[in-house]
């Protein structure tokens, strides 16, 4: 069974690239959102296995969204943060957010995500 993914990023071009890449690698992209609020709503409605979440969103940052998603009661999705910046730029924020990890946008692949959520 394919891993169901929600992509949350404010750049349409990145969402399209991530969707194409992940679907080509056997993931099922069940939805997209461009803000943190829309991402939280979509995660509740679509119940993905994984949320690929941009750190920098127009309403509030991905760390806050990750914390809200992973603190939910019941089955919360795995969250993997992404950014065009390097993980070292964020210090301990990735670990403190409840996310499974971080993948730079330039290094996004199905294998990188699978390693983090296994």
Backbone atoms as SQL, in Angstrom:
CREATE TABLE atoms (id INTEGER PRIMARY KEY, chain TEXT, resi INTEGER, resn TEXT, atom TEXT, x REAL, y REAL, z REAL);
INSERT INTO atoms VALUES
  (1, 'A', 1, 'UNK', 'N', 0.840, -1.187, 0.000),
  (2, 'A', 1, 'UNK', 'CA', 0.000, 0.000, 0.000),
  (3, 'A', 1, 'UNK', 'C', 0.887, 1.253, 0.000),
  (4, 'A', 2, 'UNK', 'N', 0.586, 2.201, -0.860),
  (5, 'A', 2, 'UNK', 'CA', 1.388, 3.412, -1.005),
  (6, 'A', 2, 'UNK', 'C', 1.212, 4.336, 0.199),
  (7, 'A', 3, 'UNK', 'N', 2.285, 5.013, 0.564),
  (8, 'A', 3, 'UNK', 'CA', 2.235, 6.023, 1.611),
  (9, 'A', 3, 'UNK', 'C', 1.474, 7.231, 1.085),
  (10, 'A', 4, 'UNK', 'N', 0.461, 7.657, 1.846),
  (11, 'A', 4, 'UNK', 'CA', -0.380, 8.799, 1.462),
  (12, 'A', 4, 'UNK', 'C', 0.265, 10.087, 1.976),
  (13, 'A', 5, 'UNK', 'N', 0.516, 11.051, 1.060),
  (14, 'A', 5, 'UNK', 'CA', 1.274, 12.260, 1.383),
  (15, 'A', 5, 'UNK', 'C', 0.446, 13.519, 1.140),
  (16, 'A', 6, 'UNK', 'N', 0.570, 14.448, 2.082),
  (17, 'A', 6, 'UNK', 'CA', 0.046, 15.803, 1.923),
  (18, 'A', 6, 'UNK', 'C', 1.254, 16.734, 1.807),
  (19, 'A', 7, 'UNK', 'N', 1.280, 17.577, 0.780),
  (20, 'A', 7, 'UNK', 'CA', 2.370, 18.522, 0.574),
  (21, 'A', 7, 'UNK', 'C', 1.895, 19.912, 0.992),
  (22, 'A', 8, 'UNK', 'N', 2.614, 20.530, 1.939),
  (23, 'A', 8, 'UNK', 'CA', 2.263, 21.872, 2.405),
  (24, 'A', 8, 'UNK', 'C', 3.438, 22.796, 2.101),
  (25, 'A', 9, 'UNK', 'N', 3.241, 23.682, 1.123),
  (26, 'A', 9, 'UNK', 'CA', 4.287, 24.608, 0.691),
  (27, 'A', 9, 'UNK', 'C', 3.613, 25.765, -0.028),
  (28, 'A', 10, 'UNK', 'N', 4.129, 26.970, 0.146),
  (29, 'A', 10, 'UNK', 'CA', 3.497, 28.134, -0.476),
  (30, 'A', 10, 'UNK', 'C', 3.924, 28.377, -1.922),
  (31, 'A', 11, 'UNK', 'N', 4.846, 27.576, -2.444),
  (32, 'A', 11, 'UNK', 'CA', 5.282, 27.731, -3.830),
  (33, 'A', 11, 'UNK', 'C', 4.652, 26.661, -4.725),
  (34, 'A', 12, 'UNK', 'N', 3.764, 27.066, -5.639),
  (35, 'A', 12, 'UNK', 'CA', 3.112, 26.085, -6.523),
  (36, 'A', 12, 'UNK', 'C', 4.107, 25.249, -7.324),
  (37, 'A', 13, 'UNK', 'N', 5.222, 25.855, -7.741),
  (38, 'A', 13, 'UNK', 'CA', 6.189, 25.105, -8.542),
  (39, 'A', 13, 'UNK', 'C', 6.834, 23.992, -7.721),
  (40, 'A', 14, 'UNK', 'N', 7.117, 24.251, -6.434),
  (41, 'A', 14, 'UNK', 'CA', 7.677, 23.183, -5.602),
  (42, 'A', 14, 'UNK', 'C', 6.643, 22.091, -5.368),
  (43, 'A', 15, 'UNK', 'N', 5.393, 22.467, -5.102),
  (44, 'A', 15, 'UNK', 'CA', 4.351, 21.444, -4.887),
  (45, 'A', 15, 'UNK', 'C', 4.212, 20.552, -6.120),
  (46, 'A', 16, 'UNK', 'N', 4.234, 21.154, -7.297),
  (47, 'A', 16, 'UNK', 'CA', 4.101, 20.374, -8.533),
  (48, 'A', 16, 'UNK', 'C', 5.296, 19.440, -8.715),
  (49, 'A', 17, 'UNK', 'N', 6.508, 19.937, -8.456),
  (50, 'A', 17, 'UNK', 'CA', 7.711, 19.113, -8.601),
  (51, 'A', 17, 'UNK', 'C', 7.702, 17.975, -7.585),
  (52, 'A', 18, 'UNK', 'N', 7.360, 18.287, -6.333),
  (53, 'A', 18, 'UNK', 'CA', 7.336, 17.268, -5.282),
  (54, 'A', 18, 'UNK', 'C', 6.283, 16.208, -5.587),
  (55, 'A', 19, 'UNK', 'N', 5.122, 16.639, -6.053),
  (56, 'A', 19, 'UNK', 'CA', 4.055, 15.691, -6.414),
  (57, 'A', 19, 'UNK', 'C', 4.539, 14.739, -7.504),
  (58, 'A', 20, 'UNK', 'N', 5.106, 15.295, -8.564),
  (59, 'A', 20, 'UNK', 'CA', 5.564, 14.461, -9.682),
  (60, 'A', 20, 'UNK', 'C', 6.647, 13.487, -9.230),
  (61, 'A', 21, 'UNK', 'N', 7.597, 13.972, -8.467),
  (62, 'A', 21, 'UNK', 'CA', 8.696, 13.131, -7.996),
  (63, 'A', 21, 'UNK', 'C', 8.180, 12.009, -7.091),
  (64, 'A', 22, 'UNK', 'N', 7.355, 12.365, -6.117),
  (65, 'A', 22, 'UNK', 'CA', 6.875, 11.354, -5.162),
  (66, 'A', 22, 'UNK', 'C', 5.940, 10.348, -5.819),
  (67, 'A', 23, 'UNK', 'N', 5.068, 10.803, -6.699),
  (68, 'A', 23, 'UNK', 'CA', 4.184, 9.859, -7.391),
  (69, 'A', 23, 'UNK', 'C', 4.996, 8.912, -8.269),
  (70, 'A', 24, 'UNK', 'N', 6.051, 9.409, -8.901),
  (71, 'A', 24, 'UNK', 'CA', 6.909, 8.560, -9.729),
  (72, 'A', 24, 'UNK', 'C', 7.624, 7.506, -8.885),
  (73, 'A', 25, 'UNK', 'N', 7.800, 7.799, -7.585),
  (74, 'A', 25, 'UNK', 'CA', 8.482, 6.871, -6.696),
  (75, 'A', 25, 'UNK', 'C', 7.516, 6.034, -5.852),
  (76, 'A', 26, 'UNK', 'N', 6.235, 6.033, -6.240),
  (77, 'A', 26, 'UNK', 'CA', 5.282, 5.129, -5.613),
  (78, 'A', 26, 'UNK', 'C', 4.470, 5.676, -4.448),
  (79, 'A', 27, 'UNK', 'N', 4.611, 6.963, -4.145),
  (80, 'A', 27, 'UNK', 'CA', 3.805, 7.579, -3.098),
  (81, 'A', 27, 'UNK', 'C', 2.477, 8.029, -3.691),
  (82, 'A', 28, 'UNK', 'N', 1.457, 8.140, -2.869),
  (83, 'A', 28, 'UNK', 'CA', 0.162, 8.653, -3.299),
  (84, 'A', 28, 'UNK', 'C', -0.013, 10.043, -2.687),
  (85, 'A', 29, 'UNK', 'N', 0.050, 11.074, -3.518),
  (86, 'A', 29, 'UNK', 'CA', -0.148, 12.436, -3.025),
  (87, 'A', 29, 'UNK', 'C', -1.648, 12.686, -2.967),
  (88, 'A', 30, 'UNK', 'N', -2.160, 12.851, -1.745),
  (89, 'A', 30, 'UNK', 'CA', -3.609, 12.981, -1.547),
  (90, 'A', 30, 'UNK', 'C', -4.078, 14.422, -1.492),
  (91, 'A', 31, 'UNK', 'N', -3.123, 15.364, -1.396),
  (92, 'A', 31, 'UNK', 'CA', -3.524, 16.759, -1.364),
  (93, 'A', 31, 'UNK', 'C', -2.351, 17.698, -1.250),
  (94, 'A', 32, 'UNK', 'N', -2.671, 18.987, -1.423),
  (95, 'A', 32, 'UNK', 'CA', -1.690, 20.051, -1.320),
  (96, 'A', 32, 'UNK', 'C', -2.327, 21.213, -0.570),
  (97, 'A', 33, 'UNK', 'N', -1.484, 21.979, 0.115),
  (98, 'A', 33, 'UNK', 'CA', -1.939, 23.187, 0.794),
  (99, 'A', 33, 'UNK', 'C', -0.829, 24.220, 0.732),
  (100, 'A', 34, 'UNK', 'N', -1.209, 25.516, 0.749),
  (101, 'A', 34, 'UNK', 'CA', -0.196, 26.557, 0.612),
  (102, 'A', 34, 'UNK', 'C', 0.023, 27.384, 1.871),
  (103, 'A', 35, 'UNK', 'N', -0.729, 27.115, 2.938),
  (104, 'A', 35, 'UNK', 'CA', -0.526, 27.814, 4.211),
  (105, 'A', 35, 'UNK', 'C', -0.579, 26.806, 5.354),
  (106, 'A', 36, 'UNK', 'N', -0.125, 27.231, 6.513),
  (107, 'A', 36, 'UNK', 'CA', -0.191, 26.362, 7.685),
  (108, 'A', 36, 'UNK', 'C', -1.622, 26.015, 8.062),
  (109, 'A', 37, 'UNK', 'N', -2.502, 27.016, 8.045),
  (110, 'A', 37, 'UNK', 'CA', -3.904, 26.777, 8.397),
  (111, 'A', 37, 'UNK', 'C', -4.547, 25.806, 7.419),
  (112, 'A', 38, 'UNK', 'N', -4.315, 26.022, 6.128),
  (113, 'A', 38, 'UNK', 'CA', -4.864, 25.107, 5.119),
  (114, 'A', 38, 'UNK', 'C', -4.263, 23.716, 5.267),
  (115, 'A', 39, 'UNK', 'N', -2.990, 23.646, 5.645),
  (116, 'A', 39, 'UNK', 'CA', -2.346, 22.351, 5.860),
  (117, 'A', 39, 'UNK', 'C', -2.952, 21.591, 7.022),
  (118, 'A', 40, 'UNK', 'N', -3.214, 22.293, 8.121),
  (119, 'A', 40, 'UNK', 'CA', -3.858, 21.641, 9.270),
  (120, 'A', 40, 'UNK', 'C', -5.242, 21.125, 8.901),
  (121, 'A', 41, 'UNK', 'N', -5.991, 21.938, 8.180),
  (122, 'A', 41, 'UNK', 'CA', -7.344, 21.548, 7.751),
  (123, 'A', 41, 'UNK', 'C', -7.283, 20.331, 6.823),
  (124, 'A', 42, 'UNK', 'N', -6.369, 20.378, 5.854),
  (125, 'A', 42, 'UNK', 'CA', -6.246, 19.276, 4.900),
  (126, 'A', 42, 'UNK', 'C', -5.800, 17.990, 5.596),
  (127, 'A', 43, 'UNK', 'N', -4.894, 18.106, 6.563),
  (128, 'A', 43, 'UNK', 'CA', -4.434, 16.914, 7.281),
  (129, 'A', 43, 'UNK', 'C', -5.586, 16.268, 8.041),
  (130, 'A', 44, 'UNK', 'N', -6.449, 17.079, 8.618),
  (131, 'A', 44, 'UNK', 'CA', -7.610, 16.547, 9.346),
  (132, 'A', 44, 'UNK', 'C', -8.584, 15.857, 8.393),
  (133, 'A', 45, 'UNK', 'N', -8.821, 16.476, 7.251),
  (134, 'A', 45, 'UNK', 'CA', -9.792, 15.940, 6.285),
  (135, 'A', 45, 'UNK', 'C', -9.266, 14.721, 5.524),
  (136, 'A', 46, 'UNK', 'N', -7.999, 14.768, 5.110),
  (137, 'A', 46, 'UNK', 'CA', -7.455, 13.746, 4.215),
  (138, 'A', 46, 'UNK', 'C', -6.767, 12.588, 4.931),
  (139, 'A', 47, 'UNK', 'N', -6.404, 12.788, 6.204),
  (140, 'A', 47, 'UNK', 'CA', -5.734, 11.764, 7.015),
  (141, 'A', 47, 'UNK', 'C', -4.545, 11.116, 6.295),
  (142, 'A', 48, 'UNK', 'N', -3.558, 11.931, 5.884),
  (143, 'A', 48, 'UNK', 'CA', -2.387, 11.366, 5.210),
  (144, 'A', 48, 'UNK', 'C', -1.515, 10.592, 6.198),
  (145, 'A', 49, 'UNK', 'N', -0.669, 9.732, 5.651),
  (146, 'A', 49, 'UNK', 'CA', 0.325, 9.033, 6.473),
  (147, 'A', 49, 'UNK', 'C', 1.507, 9.955, 6.765),
  (148, 'A', 50, 'UNK', 'N', 1.769, 10.878, 5.833),
  (149, 'A', 50, 'UNK', 'CA', 2.939, 11.739, 5.885),
  (150, 'A', 50, 'UNK', 'C', 2.580, 13.135, 5.418),
  (151, 'A', 51, 'UNK', 'N', 3.088, 14.140, 6.128),
  (152, 'A', 51, 'UNK', 'CA', 2.958, 15.526, 5.690),
  (153, 'A', 51, 'UNK', 'C', 4.357, 16.045, 5.378),
  (154, 'A', 52, 'UNK', 'N', 4.578, 16.425, 4.127),
  (155, 'A', 52, 'UNK', 'CA', 5.816, 17.071, 3.711),
  (156, 'A', 52, 'UNK', 'C', 5.571, 18.562, 3.877),
  (157, 'A', 53, 'UNK', 'N', 6.287, 19.188, 4.803),
  (158, 'A', 53, 'UNK', 'CA', 5.919, 20.501, 5.320),
  (159, 'A', 53, 'UNK', 'C', 7.057, 21.510, 5.187),
  (160, 'A', 54, 'UNK', 'N', 6.804, 22.577, 4.443),
  (161, 'A', 54, 'UNK', 'CA', 7.785, 23.642, 4.293),
  (162, 'A', 54, 'UNK', 'C', 7.948, 24.383, 5.622),
  (163, 'A', 55, 'UNK', 'N', 9.166, 24.770, 5.939),
  (164, 'A', 55, 'UNK', 'CA', 9.432, 25.507, 7.174),
  (165, 'A', 55, 'UNK', 'C', 8.867, 26.922, 7.100),
  (166, 'A', 56, 'UNK', 'N', 8.999, 27.570, 5.949),
  (167, 'A', 56, 'UNK', 'CA', 8.580, 28.962, 5.828),
  (168, 'A', 56, 'UNK', 'C', 7.268, 29.063, 5.061),
  (169, 'A', 57, 'UNK', 'N', 6.206, 29.359, 5.811),
  (170, 'A', 57, 'UNK', 'CA', 4.872, 29.507, 5.239),
  (171, 'A', 57, 'UNK', 'C', 4.393, 30.937, 5.487),
  (172, 'A', 58, 'UNK', 'N', 3.412, 31.419, 4.712),
  (173, 'A', 58, 'UNK', 'CA', 3.002, 32.814, 4.855),
  (174, 'A', 58, 'UNK', 'C', 2.260, 33.149, 6.159),
  (175, 'A', 59, 'UNK', 'N', 1.609, 32.184, 6.787),
  (176, 'A', 59, 'UNK', 'CA', 0.843, 32.512, 7.991),
  (177, 'A', 59, 'UNK', 'C', 1.607, 32.200, 9.275),
  (178, 'A', 60, 'UNK', 'N', 2.054, 30.989, 9.454),
  (179, 'A', 60, 'UNK', 'CA', 2.937, 30.664, 10.566),
  (180, 'A', 60, 'UNK', 'C', 3.872, 29.561, 10.146),
  (181, 'A', 61, 'UNK', 'N', 4.985, 29.422, 10.880),
  (182, 'A', 61, 'UNK', 'CA', 6.042, 28.552, 10.375),
  (183, 'A', 61, 'UNK', 'C', 5.721, 27.063, 10.505),
  (184, 'A', 62, 'UNK', 'N', 6.473, 26.292, 9.740),
  (185, 'A', 62, 'UNK', 'CA', 6.279, 24.845, 9.711),
  (186, 'A', 62, 'UNK', 'C', 6.525, 24.176, 11.049),
  (187, 'A', 63, 'UNK', 'N', 7.362, 24.782, 11.894),
  (188, 'A', 63, 'UNK', 'CA', 7.602, 24.198, 13.216),
  (189, 'A', 63, 'UNK', 'C', 6.319, 24.193, 14.049),
  (190, 'A', 64, 'UNK', 'N', 5.565, 25.282, 13.967),
  (191, 'A', 64, 'UNK', 'CA', 4.285, 25.373, 14.683),
  (192, 'A', 64, 'UNK', 'C', 3.278, 24.380, 14.107),
  (193, 'A', 65, 'UNK', 'N', 3.209, 24.300, 12.779),
  (194, 'A', 65, 'UNK', 'CA', 2.296, 23.349, 12.134),
  (195, 'A', 65, 'UNK', 'C', 2.661, 21.923, 12.536),
  (196, 'A', 66, 'UNK', 'N', 3.944, 21.589, 12.517),
  (197, 'A', 66, 'UNK', 'CA', 4.397, 20.245, 12.900),
  (198, 'A', 66, 'UNK', 'C', 4.014, 19.935, 14.337),
  (199, 'A', 67, 'UNK', 'N', 4.216, 20.887, 15.234),
  (200, 'A', 67, 'UNK', 'CA', 3.871, 20.672, 16.634),
  (201, 'A', 67, 'UNK', 'C', 2.382, 20.415, 16.801),
  (202, 'A', 68, 'UNK', 'N', 1.567, 21.157, 16.076),
  (203, 'A', 68, 'UNK', 'CA', 0.108, 20.955, 16.157),
  (204, 'A', 68, 'UNK', 'C', -0.300, 19.604, 15.587),
  (205, 'A', 69, 'UNK', 'N', 0.306, 19.226, 14.466),
  (206, 'A', 69, 'UNK', 'CA', -0.038, 17.946, 13.845),
  (207, 'A', 69, 'UNK', 'C', 0.375, 16.758, 14.716),
  (208, 'A', 70, 'UNK', 'N', 1.549, 16.829, 15.296),
  (209, 'A', 70, 'UNK', 'CA', 2.066, 15.676, 16.037),
  (210, 'A', 70, 'UNK', 'C', 1.552, 15.606, 17.468),
  (211, 'A', 71, 'UNK', 'N', 0.948, 16.684, 17.960),
  (212, 'A', 71, 'UNK', 'CA', 0.388, 16.648, 19.316),
  (213, 'A', 71, 'UNK', 'C', -1.079, 16.263, 19.316),
  (214, 'A', 72, 'UNK', 'N', -1.651, 16.060, 18.132),
  (215, 'A', 72, 'UNK', 'CA', -3.065, 15.688, 18.034),
  (216, 'A', 72, 'UNK', 'C', -3.303, 14.318, 18.653),
  (217, 'A', 73, 'UNK', 'N', -4.458, 14.172, 19.257),
  (218, 'A', 73, 'UNK', 'CA', -4.817, 12.866, 19.829),
  (219, 'A', 73, 'UNK', 'C', -5.081, 11.866, 18.713),
  (220, 'A', 74, 'UNK', 'N', -4.818, 10.622, 18.986),
  (221, 'A', 74, 'UNK', 'CA', -5.071, 9.578, 17.998),
  (222, 'A', 74, 'UNK', 'C', -3.908, 9.420, 17.046),
  (223, 'A', 75, 'UNK', 'N', -4.229, 8.981, 15.844),
  (224, 'A', 75, 'UNK', 'CA', -3.193, 8.725, 14.843),
  (225, 'A', 75, 'UNK', 'C', -2.810, 10.021, 14.143),
  (226, 'A', 76, 'UNK', 'N', -1.664, 10.556, 14.499),
  (227, 'A', 76, 'UNK', 'CA', -1.186, 11.748, 13.807),
  (228, 'A', 76, 'UNK', 'C', -0.247, 11.314, 12.688),
  (229, 'A', 77, 'UNK', 'N', -0.200, 12.095, 11.604),
  (230, 'A', 77, 'UNK', 'CA', 0.682, 11.725, 10.497),
  (231, 'A', 77, 'UNK', 'C', 2.140, 11.947, 10.865),
  (232, 'A', 78, 'UNK', 'N', 3.017, 11.248, 10.181),
  (233, 'A', 78, 'UNK', 'CA', 4.448, 11.556, 10.272),
  (234, 'A', 78, 'UNK', 'C', 4.646, 12.895, 9.573),
  (235, 'A', 79, 'UNK', 'N', 5.532, 13.705, 10.103),
  (236, 'A', 79, 'UNK', 'CA', 5.819, 15.013, 9.507),
  (237, 'A', 79, 'UNK', 'C', 7.306, 15.075, 9.161),
  (238, 'A', 80, 'UNK', 'N', 7.590, 15.485, 7.932),
  (239, 'A', 80, 'UNK', 'CA', 8.963, 15.735, 7.510),
  (240, 'A', 80, 'UNK', 'C', 9.019, 17.184, 7.033),
  (241, 'A', 81, 'UNK', 'N', 9.905, 17.949, 7.651),
  (242, 'A', 81, 'UNK', 'CA', 10.081, 19.348, 7.289),
  (243, 'A', 81, 'UNK', 'C', 11.019, 19.472, 6.100),
  (244, 'A', 82, 'UNK', 'N', 10.826, 20.544, 5.317),
  (245, 'A', 82, 'UNK', 'CA', 11.686, 20.802, 4.176),
  (246, 'A', 82, 'UNK', 'C', 11.892, 22.299, 4.033),
  (247, 'A', 83, 'UNK', 'N', 12.986, 22.669, 3.402),
  (248, 'A', 83, 'UNK', 'CA', 13.285, 24.075, 3.158),
  (249, 'A', 83, 'UNK', 'C', 14.381, 24.154, 2.111),
  (250, 'A', 84, 'UNK', 'N', 14.500, 25.315, 1.495),
  (251, 'A', 84, 'UNK', 'CA', 15.624, 25.537, 0.589),
  (252, 'A', 84, 'UNK', 'C', 16.895, 25.823, 1.392),
  (253, 'A', 85, 'UNK', 'N', 16.735, 26.091, 2.687),
  (254, 'A', 85, 'UNK', 'CA', 17.878, 26.298, 3.578),
  (255, 'A', 85, 'UNK', 'C', 18.332, 24.959, 4.156),
  (256, 'A', 86, 'UNK', 'N', 19.504, 24.946, 4.758),
  (257, 'A', 86, 'UNK', 'CA', 20.073, 23.742, 5.348),
  (258, 'A', 86, 'UNK', 'C', 19.500, 23.517, 6.743),
  (259, 'A', 87, 'UNK', 'N', 19.417, 22.268, 7.165),
  (260, 'A', 87, 'UNK', 'CA', 18.887, 21.931, 8.486),
  (261, 'A', 87, 'UNK', 'C', 19.651, 22.623, 9.600),
  (262, 'A', 88, 'UNK', 'N', 20.957, 22.833, 9.420),
  (263, 'A', 88, 'UNK', 'CA', 21.762, 23.457, 10.471),
  (264, 'A', 88, 'UNK', 'C', 21.328, 24.897, 10.745),
  (265, 'A', 89, 'UNK', 'N', 20.627, 25.518, 9.798),
  (266, 'A', 89, 'UNK', 'CA', 20.124, 26.882, 10.010),
  (267, 'A', 89, 'UNK', 'C', 19.037, 26.951, 11.072),
  (268, 'A', 90, 'UNK', 'N', 18.443, 25.810, 11.399),
  (269, 'A', 90, 'UNK', 'CA', 17.296, 25.797, 12.301),
  (270, 'A', 90, 'UNK', 'C', 17.613, 25.276, 13.694),
  (271, 'A', 91, 'UNK', 'N', 18.861, 24.901, 13.919),
  (272, 'A', 91, 'UNK', 'CA', 19.262, 24.435, 15.246),
  (273, 'A', 91, 'UNK', 'C', 18.369, 23.307, 15.739),
  (274, 'A', 92, 'UNK', 'N', 17.919, 23.391, 17.003),
  (275, 'A', 92, 'UNK', 'CA', 17.121, 22.314, 17.584),
  (276, 'A', 92, 'UNK', 'C', 15.639, 22.362, 17.207),
  (277, 'A', 93, 'UNK', 'N', 15.218, 23.338, 16.409),
  (278, 'A', 93, 'UNK', 'CA', 13.791, 23.505, 16.123),
  (279, 'A', 93, 'UNK', 'C', 13.172, 22.289, 15.429),
  (280, 'A', 94, 'UNK', 'N', 13.915, 21.632, 14.559),
  (281, 'A', 94, 'UNK', 'CA', 13.382, 20.458, 13.860),
  (282, 'A', 94, 'UNK', 'C', 13.027, 19.373, 14.872),
  (283, 'A', 95, 'UNK', 'N', 13.957, 19.038, 15.743),
  (284, 'A', 95, 'UNK', 'CA', 13.717, 17.987, 16.744),
  (285, 'A', 95, 'UNK', 'C', 12.609, 18.380, 17.715),
  (286, 'A', 96, 'UNK', 'N', 12.567, 19.638, 18.108),
  (287, 'A', 96, 'UNK', 'CA', 11.568, 20.088, 19.083),
  (288, 'A', 96, 'UNK', 'C', 10.161, 20.173, 18.509),
  (289, 'A', 97, 'UNK', 'N', 10.037, 20.188, 17.186),
  (290, 'A', 97, 'UNK', 'CA', 8.726, 20.352, 16.544),
  (291, 'A', 97, 'UNK', 'C', 7.885, 19.080, 16.547),
  (292, 'A', 98, 'UNK', 'N', 8.509, 17.944, 16.800),
  (293, 'A', 98, 'UNK', 'CA', 7.789, 16.675, 16.708),
  (294, 'A', 98, 'UNK', 'C', 7.922, 16.018, 15.343),
  (295, 'A', 99, 'UNK', 'N', 8.605, 16.699, 14.408),
  (296, 'A', 99, 'UNK', 'CA', 8.803, 16.133, 13.067),
  (297, 'A', 99, 'UNK', 'C', 9.751, 14.941, 13.127),
  (298, 'A', 100, 'UNK', 'N', 9.605, 14.039, 12.170),
  (299, 'A', 100, 'UNK', 'CA', 10.496, 12.876, 12.064),
  (300, 'A', 100, 'UNK', 'C', 11.879, 13.266, 11.575),
  (301, 'A', 101, 'UNK', 'N', 11.959, 14.410, 10.904),
  (302, 'A', 101, 'UNK', 'CA', 13.239, 14.839, 10.394),
  (303, 'A', 101, 'UNK', 'C', 13.096, 15.954, 9.388),
  (304, 'A', 102, 'UNK', 'N', 14.168, 16.175, 8.644),
  (305, 'A', 102, 'UNK', 'CA', 14.278, 17.290, 7.710),
  (306, 'A', 102, 'UNK', 'C', 14.953, 16.811, 6.436),
  (307, 'A', 103, 'UNK', 'N', 14.426, 17.249, 5.290),
  (308, 'A', 103, 'UNK', 'CA', 15.046, 16.967, 3.996),
  (309, 'A', 103, 'UNK', 'C', 15.139, 18.286, 3.235),
  (310, 'A', 104, 'UNK', 'N', 16.346, 18.716, 2.852),
  (311, 'A', 104, 'UNK', 'CA', 16.454, 19.926, 2.028),
  (312, 'A', 104, 'UNK', 'C', 15.690, 19.730, 0.715),
  (313, 'A', 105, 'UNK', 'N', 15.059, 20.793, 0.232),
  (314, 'A', 105, 'UNK', 'CA', 14.273, 20.679, -1.003),
  (315, 'A', 105, 'UNK', 'C', 15.103, 20.126, -2.154),
  (316, 'A', 106, 'UNK', 'N', 16.357, 20.517, -2.227),
  (317, 'A', 106, 'UNK', 'CA', 17.224, 20.064, -3.323),
  (318, 'A', 106, 'UNK', 'C', 17.540, 18.576, -3.240),
  (319, 'A', 107, 'UNK', 'N', 17.321, 17.966, -2.077),
  (320, 'A', 107, 'UNK', 'CA', 17.629, 16.547, -1.885),
  (321, 'A', 107, 'UNK', 'C', 16.376, 15.685, -1.712),
  (322, 'A', 108, 'UNK', 'N', 15.214, 16.251, -2.006),
  (323, 'A', 108, 'UNK', 'CA', 13.966, 15.510, -1.834),
  (324, 'A', 108, 'UNK', 'C', 13.934, 14.275, -2.731),
  (325, 'A', 109, 'UNK', 'N', 13.595, 13.135, -2.124),
  (326, 'A', 109, 'UNK', 'CA', 13.398, 11.894, -2.873),
  (327, 'A', 109, 'UNK', 'C', 12.511, 10.991, -2.035),
  (328, 'A', 110, 'UNK', 'N', 11.916, 10.029, -2.681),
  (329, 'A', 110, 'UNK', 'CA', 11.127, 9.051, -1.955),
  (330, 'A', 110, 'UNK', 'C', 11.965, 8.291, -0.956),
  (331, 'A', 111, 'UNK', 'N', 13.193, 7.962, -1.348),
  (332, 'A', 111, 'UNK', 'CA', 14.090, 7.233, -0.463),
  (333, 'A', 111, 'UNK', 'C', 14.423, 8.032, 0.789),
  (334, 'A', 112, 'UNK', 'N', 14.654, 9.332, 0.637),
  (335, 'A', 112, 'UNK', 'CA', 14.971, 10.170, 1.798),
  (336, 'A', 112, 'UNK', 'C', 13.789, 10.217, 2.757),
  (337, 'A', 113, 'UNK', 'N', 12.579, 10.318, 2.224),
  (338, 'A', 113, 'UNK', 'CA', 11.392, 10.336, 3.080),
  (339, 'A', 113, 'UNK', 'C', 11.185, 8.976, 3.750),
  (340, 'A', 114, 'UNK', 'N', 11.317, 7.911, 2.989),
  (341, 'A', 114, 'UNK', 'CA', 11.104, 6.572, 3.527),
  (342, 'A', 114, 'UNK', 'C', 12.062, 6.279, 4.679),
  (343, 'A', 115, 'UNK', 'N', 13.299, 6.714, 4.553),
  (344, 'A', 115, 'UNK', 'CA', 14.290, 6.510, 5.612),
  (345, 'A', 115, 'UNK', 'C', 13.849, 7.169, 6.908),
  (346, 'A', 116, 'UNK', 'N', 13.264, 8.351, 6.808),
  (347, 'A', 116, 'UNK', 'CA', 12.854, 9.102, 8.001),
  (348, 'A', 116, 'UNK', 'C', 11.596, 8.549, 8.673),
  (349, 'A', 117, 'UNK', 'N', 10.696, 7.957, 7.885),
  (350, 'A', 117, 'UNK', 'CA', 9.408, 7.550, 8.465),
  (351, 'A', 117, 'UNK', 'C', 9.326, 6.066, 8.776),
  (352, 'A', 118, 'UNK', 'N', 10.370, 5.297, 8.477),
  (353, 'A', 118, 'UNK', 'CA', 10.326, 3.849, 8.757),
  (354, 'A', 118, 'UNK', 'C', 10.356, 3.591, 10.241);
